[in-house]
Amino acid sequence: MGFKHKIVNDLAWVISSAPLMSVNPKEKAYIGLDDQWFKTEAERCESFLKAEDANPSRLAEFVSSEGRQLLGKRFERFVEYWLTYSGKYEVLISNRPVSRNKITLGEIDYVFRDIFSGEIWHLEVASKYYLGYDNSHLWNNWKGINAKDTLEDKMTKFRKQLTIFDREEGGALLDELGLSRPNSLLMMKGFFFYHWKNIKGAKSPQLSLPNHNAGLFLKESEISEFFKGDNSWVLLSKHNWFAPYASASNRRFAF
């Protein structure tokens, strides 16, 4: 990504980077967006991104408008900006909770209309970073920043979110807005990290896409062994976890 402003590179990464997960071929309730879909979207957005790079003030204000953010919420702001301003979509629902008897059943990330085709889509998004423990395909062995957060938990939650319009409360919201049941889409981006000593025989999570973003992880006790005296590494803040990081000397680090 070659834009002048980091925030535009982050937006470009949100649009163009490869997704992490597909869906079970037997799954009828929702669709997993694949690598080619995002490549096509990135090509369409080329002029849009160049215009943003010429003047990123609106983007910067939009992304930071909710103050201090968790990484996932920051990712969602980039997604909403892309859907709102890239010229192809109209956002109909954004971060809308669905409740029953004052108990929240879930939150709808986005419902949007393709203004050219008229199609209505329901999109659930996440930016996740998982480390693969025990070199296993099983989702429970892929753990997040908080070790209690597993890929198994996230995919289970995704299914609840992506089928929310099949529930009475979700259907009532569609009726209120005069919308028919939209097709549901899964968009999960981020990284899967493999332990550096297992890299030759590394096992990817079940249903992960072959072109997913991948990296290595190591334990604190292994730092000296891994780097062997080379100190050209940096500890990145979470807000630098999207587009590849470039140091002041223009050396690039993914993490």
N, C-alpha and C positions, 0 to 999 in steps of 0.2 A: 504494500500500500504506500503510495507516494504522495500523500497530501501534506501540505505545509503545517496544518494544525492537528494536534494530537486528537482533539475531540472529533474531528472529521474522520480521521483514521479509525477511531473507535466505532463510529457510525458505519463506516464501510465494512469493518469486521463483523458487526452485528448482522449486516445484510448478506455478506458474501461468504463468510466462513462456513465450513462443512458442519452439518448437524451431527450429533452424537448417535442418535438412536433411530432405528426403523420401528415398525410394528409387526406383530405376529400376522403372517399372511391370512390367517383365519379370522382376524379381527375385522368386524364389519362396522363397528361404532365410530371409528375415526381413521384418519389418514396420517401417515408420517411423511412430512416433507423431506425430499431427498436432496443430495448434493447438486444435481442438475437443476432443480427448481431454483436454488439460491444462486447458482451461476448465471442463469437466465435473468433473474431479478437484478443481480449486480450489474450486468450489461445494460439493462434498461435504465438503471439509476446512475449511470456514469455522468451524464450531464448534470443531474440533480446534485451529485456529490461535488462536482467541480464548482458549481454555483455556491454551495455551502462553504467550500474552502475559501472562496473569494471573500465571503463575509459570514463567519461562523457565530455571530453574536446571538442570533435568534435561537440557534441550536444550543449554545451554551446556557442561555437563559432557560430554555425549556427543560433541559436535562437537570439543571440545578434548582428548579423552581420549588421542589419539595424539601429543600434543605439537605441535611445530612442523610445519606441513604445507605442501606445495605446494598451489597453488590447486585443481588437479584432485582431490586427495585430500580437501580440505575440502568440495568439492562432493559427493563420494561419501558423506561422513559425513552431510550433510543428506539425501541421497536415502535412505540406510539408515534414518535416524531416521523419516522420513516413512513408509516401508514398514513399519517396525516398530511405530510407535505411533499411526498414524492410524485404526486400527480396522477396516480392510478386508483387510489382507494379512498373510501369515505368511512371513517370510524363511526359506528352506530352505538356501540357499547364499549365502555372502558372501565376495567376494575370494578365491576358491579357485583356486590354480594347478593347471594340468594339465600333466603331464610325461611324457616318454618317455625311458627310460634316463638319468634324472637331468637331462635337458635340458627346460627349460620351454617348452612349445608355446604357452602363452597363459594368461590368467587370466580366470576367470568372475567378472564383477562381481556379479550377483545372479540367483538363481532364487527365485521366490516364488509362493505360492499365494493366489488370491482365495478368502477363507474363505467367501464367500457362494455363488459359482458352482462352486467346487472346481477351477477351471482353474489350470494351472501355466504360468508364464511365465518366460522367460529374458530378462534386461534388461542391455544394455550401455550405459554412460553416459559422457558427457564434457562438460566445460565448456571451450569453446575461444573464442579471440579472434583473428580473422584480419584482416589488412590486405590490401586488393586492389591489387596492383601491376599496372601496365600496363592497367588497366581492361579486364579480360578475364573471360570465363565459365569459363576453364580452371582446374581445381583447383590446378595447379602454381603459378599466379600469386597464390594466396592464402596468405600466410605468417603464421606465428604469432609469439609473443613471441620465441622463438628462430627466426631466419630460416630455419634448416634444417628446421623443422617446417612442412610444407605441408598444405593440405586434402587433397591427393592422397594423401599418406602416411597421414593419419588415416583416410580412407575405406577405404583398402586394409587397414589394420590392423583397422578395424571389421569388415570382411567375414570376416577370419580368426577374430575373436572370436565373431562371430554364428553361424558355422558349426562351432564347435568340437565340438558334440555330434554332428556328422556323422562325426567321426573316431573311430577305434577307442577311443582313450583317453577321449574325452568320453562315448562310449557305455558304457564300463566304469564310469565314475563314476555314471551314471544307474542302471545295474544294481545297483551297490553300495547306492545310496540307495533302490532300489525305485521309481524314477520312470520314466515314459515320456518320449519326446522332447518337450520343451516348445516352444511357439512362441517365436521369438526376436524381441526388440523393440529398436529403435534409439532412443536418447534423447540428442541432442546439443544443448546450449544454450550461450548466450554471445552474441557480437556479431560481425557483419561490419562492418568499417570501410572507407569509401569515401574516396578522396582528395577534398578539398573542392573542388578545381578541376574535377573530373570529375562532380560530383554530378548535373548536369542530364542527362547521358547515361550514367549509371553502369550498369555491367553486373554483375549478380549471379552468383554461382557456379551452375554447372549443378546442377539438382535442389534448389536452395535453396527454402525455403518463402516465399511472398510476404509473410507477416507477421513475418518474422524480425526480431530486434532489430538495429538498424543505427545506426551513428554515423559521424562524420567523422574523418579523420586528416590531419595536416599535418607537414611536415618542420620540424626545429628552425629552419632558416633562414627559414621562412615565418611564424613566430610573430607578429612585429610586423605583417606585412601582414594576417594573419588577424584579430588582435584590435584593431588600430587604436587602441591606447592604453587599451583596456578591460582592467583587471587582475582581473576577477571570474572567475577560474578557479583550480582547485586541482589538484595532482598527487596522485592517489589511490593508496594502498597497495593491493596485490592483494586483501586481505581486504575491501576496500570495492567490489569489482567486481561484486557480485551485484545486490542491490536498489539503486535510485537513491539517490545520496548526498545528504544534507541537511547544509548547513553550520550553524555555530552561529547564524547570522542567519536560518536556515531557507530559504536559497536552495538550490535543488536542482541538482545536476550529475550527468549520467550518467557522464561521465569527465572 
